[in-house]
Amino acid sequence: MLDRDLSRLKHNRTNFDNYIAGYKQYKEAKKAEQEVSKDLSKVNAELNKLSKE
């Protein structure tokens, strides 16, 4: 019984570690997406200026 409980705890720990790693990747992707969005906004603003000239 103790072996089974230990095995279950190890499995839960692995699942938790994988969840944390996935969450960190998600946060990094969201941050990168925001940076790209800012850059795209700057490019669009510059294009608007050029098209008005």
PDB file of N, CA, C, O and CB in Angstrom:
ATOM      1  N   MET A   1       0.833  -1.199   0.000  1.00  0.00           N
ATOM      2  CA  MET A   1       0.000   0.000   0.000  1.00  0.00           C
ATOM      3  C   MET A   1       0.874   1.259   0.000  1.00  0.00           C
ATOM      4  O   MET A   1       0.582   2.230  -0.698  1.00  0.00           O
ATOM      5  CB  MET A   1      -0.946   0.001   1.222  1.00  0.00           C
ATOM      6  N   LEU A   2       1.935   1.227   0.782  1.00  0.00           N
ATOM      7  CA  LEU A   2       2.829   2.375   0.829  1.00  0.00           C
ATOM      8  C   LEU A   2       3.490   2.620  -0.529  1.00  0.00           C
ATOM      9  O   LEU A   2       3.659   3.763  -0.951  1.00  0.00           O
ATOM     10  CB  LEU A   2       3.894   2.170   1.904  1.00  0.00           C
ATOM     11  N   ASP A   3       3.860   1.530  -1.204  1.00  0.00           N
ATOM     12  CA  ASP A   3       4.456   1.664  -2.538  1.00  0.00           C
ATOM     13  C   ASP A   3       3.478   2.310  -3.514  1.00  0.00           C
ATOM     14  O   ASP A   3       3.865   3.144  -4.333  1.00  0.00           O
ATOM     15  CB  ASP A   3       4.897   0.293  -3.068  1.00  0.00           C
ATOM     16  N   ARG A   4       2.220   1.921  -3.421  1.00  0.00           N
ATOM     17  CA  ARG A   4       1.208   2.473  -4.311  1.00  0.00           C
ATOM     18  C   ARG A   4       1.010   3.968  -4.044  1.00  0.00           C
ATOM     19  O   ARG A   4       0.901   4.767  -4.974  1.00  0.00           O
ATOM     20  CB  ARG A   4      -0.121   1.719  -4.142  1.00  0.00           C
ATOM     21  N   ASP A   5       0.966   4.331  -2.766  1.00  0.00           N
ATOM     22  CA  ASP A   5       0.816   5.742  -2.404  1.00  0.00           C
ATOM     23  C   ASP A   5       2.017   6.558  -2.867  1.00  0.00           C
ATOM     24  O   ASP A   5       1.864   7.671  -3.371  1.00  0.00           O
ATOM     25  CB  ASP A   5       0.635   5.889  -0.889  1.00  0.00           C
ATOM     26  N   LEU A   6       3.219   5.996  -2.693  1.00  0.00           N
ATOM     27  CA  LEU A   6       4.430   6.676  -3.137  1.00  0.00           C
ATOM     28  C   LEU A   6       4.431   6.853  -4.661  1.00  0.00           C
ATOM     29  O   LEU A   6       4.812   7.904  -5.178  1.00  0.00           O
ATOM     30  CB  LEU A   6       5.675   5.890  -2.689  1.00  0.00           C
ATOM     31  N   SER A   7       4.003   5.819  -5.354  1.00  0.00           N
ATOM     32  CA  SER A   7       3.925   5.888  -6.810  1.00  0.00           C
ATOM     33  C   SER A   7       2.932   6.965  -7.244  1.00  0.00           C
ATOM     34  O   SER A   7       3.190   7.710  -8.189  1.00  0.00           O
ATOM     35  CB  SER A   7       3.520   4.522  -7.394  1.00  0.00           C
ATOM     36  N   ARG A   8       1.815   7.041  -6.562  1.00  0.00           N
ATOM     37  CA  ARG A   8       0.796   8.047  -6.882  1.00  0.00           C
ATOM     38  C   ARG A   8       1.334   9.454  -6.626  1.00  0.00           C
ATOM     39  O   ARG A   8       1.089  10.368  -7.413  1.00  0.00           O
ATOM     40  CB  ARG A   8      -0.486   7.805  -6.050  1.00  0.00           C
ATOM     41  N   LEU A   9       2.068   9.627  -5.523  1.00  0.00           N
ATOM     42  CA  LEU A   9       2.653  10.937  -5.225  1.00  0.00           C
ATOM     43  C   LEU A   9       3.665  11.351  -6.289  1.00  0.00           C
ATOM     44  O   LEU A   9       3.694  12.508  -6.707  1.00  0.00           O
ATOM     45  CB  LEU A   9       3.322  10.920  -3.849  1.00  0.00           C
ATOM     46  N   LYS A  10       4.492  10.407  -6.726  1.00  0.00           N
ATOM     47  CA  LYS A  10       5.467  10.710  -7.779  1.00  0.00           C
ATOM     48  C   LYS A  10       4.754  11.100  -9.065  1.00  0.00           C
ATOM     49  O   LYS A  10       5.162  12.032  -9.757  1.00  0.00           O
ATOM     50  CB  LYS A  10       6.394   9.504  -8.028  1.00  0.00           C
ATOM     51  N   HIS A  11       3.687  10.378  -9.376  1.00  0.00           N
ATOM     52  CA  HIS A  11       2.904  10.684 -10.587  1.00  0.00           C
ATOM     53  C   HIS A  11       2.291  12.073 -10.477  1.00  0.00           C
ATOM     54  O   HIS A  11       2.323  12.844 -11.435  1.00  0.00           O
ATOM     55  CB  HIS A  11       1.792   9.624 -10.811  1.00  0.00           C
ATOM     56  N   ASN A  12       1.731  12.397  -9.307  1.00  0.00           N
ATOM     57  CA  ASN A  12       1.134  13.715  -9.107  1.00  0.00           C
ATOM     58  C   ASN A  12       2.189  14.812  -9.218  1.00  0.00           C
ATOM     59  O   ASN A  12       1.936  15.877  -9.783  1.00  0.00           O
ATOM     60  CB  ASN A  12       0.438  13.786  -7.741  1.00  0.00           C
ATOM     61  N   ARG A  13       3.378  14.540  -8.672  1.00  0.00           N
ATOM     62  CA  ARG A  13       4.455  15.529  -8.747  1.00  0.00           C
ATOM     63  C   ARG A  13       4.856  15.779 -10.200  1.00  0.00           C
ATOM     64  O   ARG A  13       5.081  16.918 -10.607  1.00  0.00           O
ATOM     65  CB  ARG A  13       5.677  15.062  -7.928  1.00  0.00           C
ATOM     66  N   THR A  14       4.943  14.693 -10.977  1.00  0.00           N
ATOM     67  CA  THR A  14       5.285  14.830 -12.401  1.00  0.00           C
ATOM     68  C   THR A  14       4.224  15.651 -13.123  1.00  0.00           C
ATOM     69  O   THR A  14       4.550  16.534 -13.916  1.00  0.00           O
ATOM     70  CB  THR A  14       5.427  13.440 -13.069  1.00  0.00           C
ATOM     71  N   ASN A  15       2.962  15.362 -12.848  1.00  0.00           N
ATOM     72  CA  ASN A  15       1.880  16.130 -13.475  1.00  0.00           C
ATOM     73  C   ASN A  15       1.952  17.602 -13.093  1.00  0.00           C
ATOM     74  O   ASN A  15       1.746  18.480 -13.931  1.00  0.00           O
ATOM     75  CB  ASN A  15       0.517  15.557 -13.078  1.00  0.00           C
ATOM     76  N   PHE A  16       2.244  17.863 -11.827  1.00  0.00           N
ATOM     77  CA  PHE A  16       2.341  19.245 -11.354  1.00  0.00           C
ATOM     78  C   PHE A  16       3.510  19.960 -12.018  1.00  0.00           C
ATOM     79  O   PHE A  16       3.376  21.102 -12.456  1.00  0.00           O
ATOM     80  CB  PHE A  16       2.496  19.284  -9.827  1.00  0.00           C
ATOM     81  N   ASP A  17       4.664  19.286 -12.094  1.00  0.00           N
ATOM     82  CA  ASP A  17       5.839  19.885 -12.751  1.00  0.00           C
ATOM     83  C   ASP A  17       5.544  20.196 -14.213  1.00  0.00           C
ATOM     84  O   ASP A  17       5.935  21.249 -14.717  1.00  0.00           O
ATOM     85  CB  ASP A  17       7.056  18.942 -12.650  1.00  0.00           C
ATOM     86  N   ASN A  18       4.858  19.288 -14.891  1.00  0.00           N
ATOM     87  CA  ASN A  18       4.498  19.518 -16.296  1.00  0.00           C
ATOM     88  C   ASN A  18       3.528  20.688 -16.421  1.00  0.00           C
ATOM     89  O   ASN A  18       3.633  21.480 -17.357  1.00  0.00           O
ATOM     90  CB  ASN A  18       3.878  18.248 -16.911  1.00  0.00           C
ATOM     91  N   TYR A  19       2.584  20.804 -15.485  1.00  0.00           N
ATOM     92  CA  TYR A  19       1.633  21.920 -15.500  1.00  0.00           C
ATOM     93  C   TYR A  19       2.366  23.247 -15.324  1.00  0.00           C
ATOM     94  O   TYR A  19       2.098  24.210 -16.041  1.00  0.00           O
ATOM     95  CB  TYR A  19       0.570  21.744 -14.391  1.00  0.00           C
ATOM     96  N   ILE A  20       3.295  23.293 -14.363  1.00  0.00           N
ATOM     97  CA  ILE A  20       4.061  24.525 -14.110  1.00  0.00           C
ATOM     98  C   ILE A  20       4.885  24.901 -15.346  1.00  0.00           C
ATOM     99  O   ILE A  20       4.927  26.068 -15.736  1.00  0.00           O
ATOM    100  CB  ILE A  20       4.994  24.349 -12.873  1.00  0.00           C
ATOM    101  N   ALA A  21       5.534  23.916 -15.956  1.00  0.00           N
ATOM    102  CA  ALA A  21       6.344  24.189 -17.153  1.00  0.00           C
ATOM    103  C   ALA A  21       5.456  24.723 -18.275  1.00  0.00           C
ATOM    104  O   ALA A  21       5.838  25.664 -18.972  1.00  0.00           O
ATOM    105  CB  ALA A  21       7.090  22.906 -17.619  1.00  0.00           C
ATOM    106  N   GLY A  22       4.289  24.138 -18.453  1.00  0.00           N
ATOM    107  CA  GLY A  22       3.359  24.603 -19.478  1.00  0.00           C
ATOM    108  C   GLY A  22       2.869  26.010 -19.197  1.00  0.00           C
ATOM    109  O   GLY A  22       2.732  26.819 -20.115  1.00  0.00           O
ATOM    110  N   TYR A  23       2.602  26.305 -17.929  1.00  0.00           N
ATOM    111  CA  TYR A  23       2.131  27.635 -17.558  1.00  0.00           C
ATOM    112  C   TYR A  23       3.206  28.687 -17.833  1.00  0.00           C
ATOM    113  O   TYR A  23       2.904  29.779 -18.313  1.00  0.00           O
ATOM    114  CB  TYR A  23       1.722  27.665 -16.078  1.00  0.00           C
ATOM    115  N   LYS A  24       4.467  28.349 -17.523  1.00  0.00           N
ATOM    116  CA  LYS A  24       5.564  29.285 -17.792  1.00  0.00           C
ATOM    117  C   LYS A  24       5.688  29.549 -19.287  1.00  0.00           C
ATOM    118  O   LYS A  24       5.908  30.689 -19.698  1.00  0.00           O
ATOM    119  CB  LYS A  24       6.894  28.736 -17.237  1.00  0.00           C
ATOM    120  N   GLN A  25       5.549  28.511 -20.101  1.00  0.00           N
ATOM    121  CA  GLN A  25       5.610  28.692 -21.556  1.00  0.00           C
ATOM    122  C   GLN A  25       4.458  29.564 -22.033  1.00  0.00           C
ATOM    123  O   GLN A  25       4.633  30.404 -22.916  1.00  0.00           O
ATOM    124  CB  GLN A  25       5.577  27.330 -22.278  1.00  0.00           C
ATOM    125  N   TYR A  26       3.276  29.365 -21.445  1.00  0.00           N
ATOM    126  CA  TYR A  26       2.105  30.172 -21.796  1.00  0.00           C
ATOM    127  C   TYR A  26       2.354  31.644 -21.476  1.00  0.00           C
ATOM    128  O   TYR A  26       2.068  32.520 -22.293  1.00  0.00           O
ATOM    129  CB  TYR A  26       0.854  29.667 -21.047  1.00  0.00           C
ATOM    130  N   LYS A  27       2.890  31.910 -20.283  1.00  0.00           N
ATOM    131  CA  LYS A  27       3.145  33.294 -19.894  1.00  0.00           C
ATOM    132  C   LYS A  27       4.184  33.946 -20.813  1.00  0.00           C
ATOM    133  O   LYS A  27       4.032  35.105 -21.198  1.00  0.00           O
ATOM    134  CB  LYS A  27       3.618  33.356 -18.434  1.00  0.00           C
ATOM    135  N   GLU A  28       5.238  33.201 -21.165  1.00  0.00           N
ATOM    136  CA  GLU A  28       6.262  33.725 -22.073  1.00  0.00           C
ATOM    137  C   GLU A  28       5.666  34.014 -23.448  1.00  0.00           C
ATOM    138  O   GLU A  28       5.990  35.025 -24.072  1.00  0.00           O
ATOM    139  CB  GLU A  28       7.433  32.731 -22.200  1.00  0.00           C
ATOM    140  N   ALA A  29       4.796  33.125 -23.916  1.00  0.00           N
ATOM    141  CA  ALA A  29       4.165  33.327 -25.220  1.00  0.00           C
ATOM    142  C   ALA A  29       3.254  34.547 -25.195  1.00  0.00           C
ATOM    143  O   ALA A  29       3.215  35.309 -26.161  1.00  0.00           O
ATOM    144  CB  ALA A  29       3.367  32.079 -25.633  1.00  0.00           C
ATOM    145  N   LYS A  30       2.526  34.741 -24.107  1.00  0.00           N
ATOM    146  CA  LYS A  30       1.654  35.907 -23.992  1.00  0.00           C
ATOM    147  C   LYS A  30       2.469  37.200 -23.989  1.00  0.00           C
ATOM    148  O   LYS A  30       2.085  38.188 -24.614  1.00  0.00           O
ATOM    149  CB  LYS A  30       0.801  35.813 -22.718  1.00  0.00           C
ATOM    150  N   LYS A  31       3.597  37.181 -23.280  1.00  0.00           N
ATOM    151  CA  LYS A  31       4.464  38.358 -23.230  1.00  0.00           C
ATOM    152  C   LYS A  31       5.012  38.669 -24.616  1.00  0.00           C
ATOM    153  O   LYS A  31       5.027  39.826 -25.035  1.00  0.00           O
ATOM    154  CB  LYS A  31       5.621  38.143 -22.234  1.00  0.00           C
ATOM    155  N   ALA A  32       5.459  37.641 -25.324  1.00  0.00           N
ATOM    156  CA  ALA A  32       5.974  37.836 -26.682  1.00  0.00           C
ATOM    157  C   ALA A  32       4.869  38.350 -27.602  1.00  0.00           C
ATOM    158  O   ALA A  32       5.112  39.204 -28.454  1.00  0.00           O
ATOM    159  CB  ALA A  32       6.563  36.518 -27.236  1.00  0.00           C
ATOM    160  N   GLU A  33       3.666  37.831 -27.428  1.00  0.00           N
ATOM    161  CA  GLU A  33       2.536  38.273 -28.254  1.00  0.00           C
ATOM    162  C   GLU A  33       2.248  39.752 -28.028  1.00  0.00           C
ATOM    163  O   GLU A  33       1.947  40.476 -28.977  1.00  0.00           O
ATOM    164  CB  GLU A  33       1.281  37.437 -27.945  1.00  0.00           C
ATOM    165  N   GLN A  34       2.337  40.207 -26.783  1.00  0.00           N
ATOM    166  CA  GLN A  34       2.107  41.621 -26.476  1.00  0.00           C
ATOM    167  C   GLN A  34       3.186  42.502 -27.103  1.00  0.00           C
ATOM    168  O   GLN A  34       2.894  43.587 -27.607  1.00  0.00           O
ATOM    169  CB  GLN A  34       2.067  41.840 -24.956  1.00  0.00           C
ATOM    170  N   GLU A  35       4.430  42.031 -27.070  1.00  0.00           N
ATOM    171  CA  GLU A  35       5.521  42.802 -27.670  1.00  0.00           C
ATOM    172  C   GLU A  35       5.338  42.915 -29.179  1.00  0.00           C
ATOM    173  O   GLU A  35       5.543  43.985 -29.752  1.00  0.00           O
ATOM    174  CB  GLU A  35       6.878  42.157 -27.348  1.00  0.00           C
ATOM    175  N   VAL A  36       4.957  41.823 -29.819  1.00  0.00           N
ATOM    176  CA  VAL A  36       4.718  41.849 -31.260  1.00  0.00           C
ATOM    177  C   VAL A  36       3.555  42.773 -31.587  1.00  0.00           C
ATOM    178  O   VAL A  36       3.588  43.504 -32.577  1.00  0.00           O
ATOM    179  CB  VAL A  36       4.440  40.434 -31.791  1.00  0.00           C
ATOM    180  N   SER A  37       2.535  42.733 -30.754  1.00  0.00           N
ATOM    181  CA  SER A  37       1.380  43.599 -30.969  1.00  0.00           C
ATOM    182  C   SER A  37       1.772  45.073 -30.877  1.00  0.00           C
ATOM    183  O   SER A  37       1.312  45.892 -31.672  1.00  0.00           O
ATOM    184  CB  SER A  37       0.280  43.281 -29.951  1.00  0.00           C
ATOM    185  N   LYS A  38       2.626  45.411 -29.900  1.00  0.00           N
ATOM    186  CA  LYS A  38       3.099  46.800 -29.776  1.00  0.00           C
ATOM    187  C   LYS A  38       3.885  47.207 -31.016  1.00  0.00           C
ATOM    188  O   LYS A  38       3.690  48.293 -31.561  1.00  0.00           O
ATOM    189  CB  LYS A  38       3.975  46.972 -28.512  1.00  0.00           C
ATOM    190  N   ASP A  39       4.780  46.316 -31.456  1.00  0.00           N
ATOM    191  CA  ASP A  39       5.582  46.608 -32.646  1.00  0.00           C
ATOM    192  C   ASP A  39       4.692  46.787 -33.865  1.00  0.00           C
ATOM    193  O   ASP A  39       4.923  47.679 -34.681  1.00  0.00           O
ATOM    194  CB  ASP A  39       6.603  45.491 -32.899  1.00  0.00           C
ATOM    195  N   LEU A  40       3.689  45.953 -33.991  1.00  0.00           N
ATOM    196  CA  LEU A  40       2.773  46.039 -35.125  1.00  0.00           C
ATOM    197  C   LEU A  40       1.995  47.353 -35.092  1.00  0.00           C
ATOM    198  O   LEU A  40       1.747  47.960 -36.133  1.00  0.00           O
ATOM    199  CB  LEU A  40       1.802  44.846 -35.124  1.00  0.00           C
ATOM    200  N   SER A  41       1.618  47.782 -33.908  1.00  0.00           N
ATOM    201  CA  SER A  41       0.923  49.068 -33.780  1.00  0.00           C
ATOM    202  C   SER A  41       1.823  50.213 -34.235  1.00  0.00           C
ATOM    203  O   SER A  41       1.368  51.139 -34.907  1.00  0.00           O
ATOM    204  CB  SER A  41       0.467  49.297 -32.323  1.00  0.00           C
ATOM    205  N   LYS A  42       3.102  50.146 -33.867  1.00  0.00           N
ATOM    206  CA  LYS A  42       4.045  51.185 -34.294  1.00  0.00           C
ATOM    207  C   LYS A  42       4.198  51.190 -35.812  1.00  0.00           C
ATOM    208  O   LYS A  42       4.239  52.251 -36.433  1.00  0.00           O
ATOM    209  CB  LYS A  42       5.416  50.978 -33.627  1.00  0.00           C
ATOM    210  N   VAL A  43       4.281  50.011 -36.399  1.00  0.00           N
ATOM    211  CA  VAL A  43       4.415  49.903 -37.857  1.00  0.00           C
ATOM    212  C   VAL A  43       3.173  50.460 -38.533  1.00  0.00           C
ATOM    213  O   VAL A  43       3.282  51.195 -39.514  1.00  0.00           O
ATOM    214  CB  VAL A  43       4.646  48.432 -38.284  1.00  0.00           C
ATOM    215  N   ASN A  44       2.009  50.127 -38.031  1.00  0.00           N
ATOM    216  CA  ASN A  44       0.765  50.640 -38.619  1.00  0.00           C
ATOM    217  C   ASN A  44       0.684  52.161 -38.510  1.00  0.00           C
ATOM    218  O   ASN A  44       0.247  52.829 -39.446  1.00  0.00           O
ATOM    219  CB  ASN A  44      -0.453  50.002 -37.935  1.00  0.00           C
ATOM    220  N   ALA A  45       1.103  52.706 -37.372  1.00  0.00           N
ATOM    221  CA  ALA A  45       1.092  54.167 -37.198  1.00  0.00           C
ATOM    222  C   ALA A  45       2.037  54.821 -38.200  1.00  0.00           C
ATOM    223  O   ALA A  45       1.711  55.854 -38.785  1.00  0.00           O
ATOM    224  CB  ALA A  45       1.494  54.554 -35.748  1.00  0.00           C
ATOM    225  N   GLU A  46       3.195  54.225 -38.395  1.00  0.00           N
ATOM    226  CA  GLU A  46       4.164  54.771 -39.353  1.00  0.00           C
ATOM    227  C   GLU A  46       3.624  54.689 -40.780  1.00  0.00           C
ATOM    228  O   GLU A  46       3.793  55.617 -41.571  1.00  0.00           O
ATOM    229  CB  GLU A  46       5.506  54.016 -39.252  1.00  0.00           C
ATOM    230  N   LEU A  47       2.977  53.578 -41.097  1.00  0.00           N
ATOM    231  CA  LEU A  47       2.377  53.440 -42.429  1.00  0.00           C
ATOM    232  C   LEU A  47       1.280  54.466 -42.664  1.00  0.00           C
ATOM    233  O   LEU A  47       1.149  55.001 -43.765  1.00  0.00           O
ATOM    234  CB  LEU A  47       1.814  52.037 -42.612  1.00  0.00           C
ATOM    235  N   ASN A  48       0.490  54.742 -41.629  1.00  0.00           N
ATOM    236  CA  ASN A  48      -0.554  55.747 -41.748  1.00  0.00           C
ATOM    237  C   ASN A  48       0.041  57.121 -42.006  1.00  0.00           C
ATOM    238  O   ASN A  48      -0.477  57.884 -42.822  1.00  0.00           O
ATOM    239  CB  ASN A  48      -1.412  55.773 -40.491  1.00  0.00           C
ATOM    240  N   LYS A  49       1.143  57.441 -41.302  1.00  0.00           N
ATOM    241  CA  LYS A  49       1.817  58.730 -41.518  1.00  0.00           C
ATOM    242  C   LYS A  49       2.296  58.838 -42.956  1.00  0.00           C
ATOM    243  O   LYS A  49       2.096  59.857 -43.618  1.00  0.00           O
ATOM    244  CB  LYS A  49       3.007  58.898 -40.545  1.00  0.00           C
ATOM    245  N   LEU A  50       2.932  57.769 -43.430  1.00  0.00           N
ATOM    246  CA  LEU A  50       3.492  57.781 -44.797  1.00  0.00           C
ATOM    247  C   LEU A  50       2.394  57.861 -45.847  1.00  0.00           C
ATOM    248  O   LEU A  50       2.573  58.511 -46.877  1.00  0.00           O
ATOM    249  CB  LEU A  50       4.347  56.527 -45.041  1.00  0.00           C
ATOM    250  N   SER A  51       1.269  57.215 -45.606  1.00  0.00           N
ATOM    251  CA  SER A  51       0.208  57.241 -46.604  1.00  0.00           C
ATOM    252  C   SER A  51      -0.470  58.614 -46.683  1.00  0.00           C
ATOM    253  O   SER A  51      -1.049  58.962 -47.712  1.00  0.00           O
ATOM    254  CB  SER A  51      -0.825  56.167 -46.291  1.00  0.00           C
ATOM    255  N   LYS A  52      -0.398  59.387 -45.604  1.00  0.00           N
ATOM    256  CA  LYS A  52      -1.002  60.715 -45.610  1.00  0.00           C
ATOM    257  C   LYS A  52      -0.108  61.743 -46.284  1.00  0.00           C
ATOM    258  O   LYS A  52      -0.580  62.795 -46.714  1.00  0.00           O
ATOM    259  CB  LYS A  52      -1.310  61.155 -44.195  1.00  0.00           C
ATOM    260  N   GLU A  53       1.188  61.440 -46.376  1.00  0.00           N
ATOM    261  CA  GLU A  53       2.126  62.399 -46.987  1.00  0.00           C
ATOM    262  C   GLU A  53       2.047  62.421 -48.476  1.00  0.00           C
ATOM    263  O   GLU A  53       2.775  63.177 -49.122  1.00  0.00           O
ATOM    264  CB  GLU A  53       3.526  62.089 -46.585  1.00  0.00           C
TER     265      GLU A  53
END
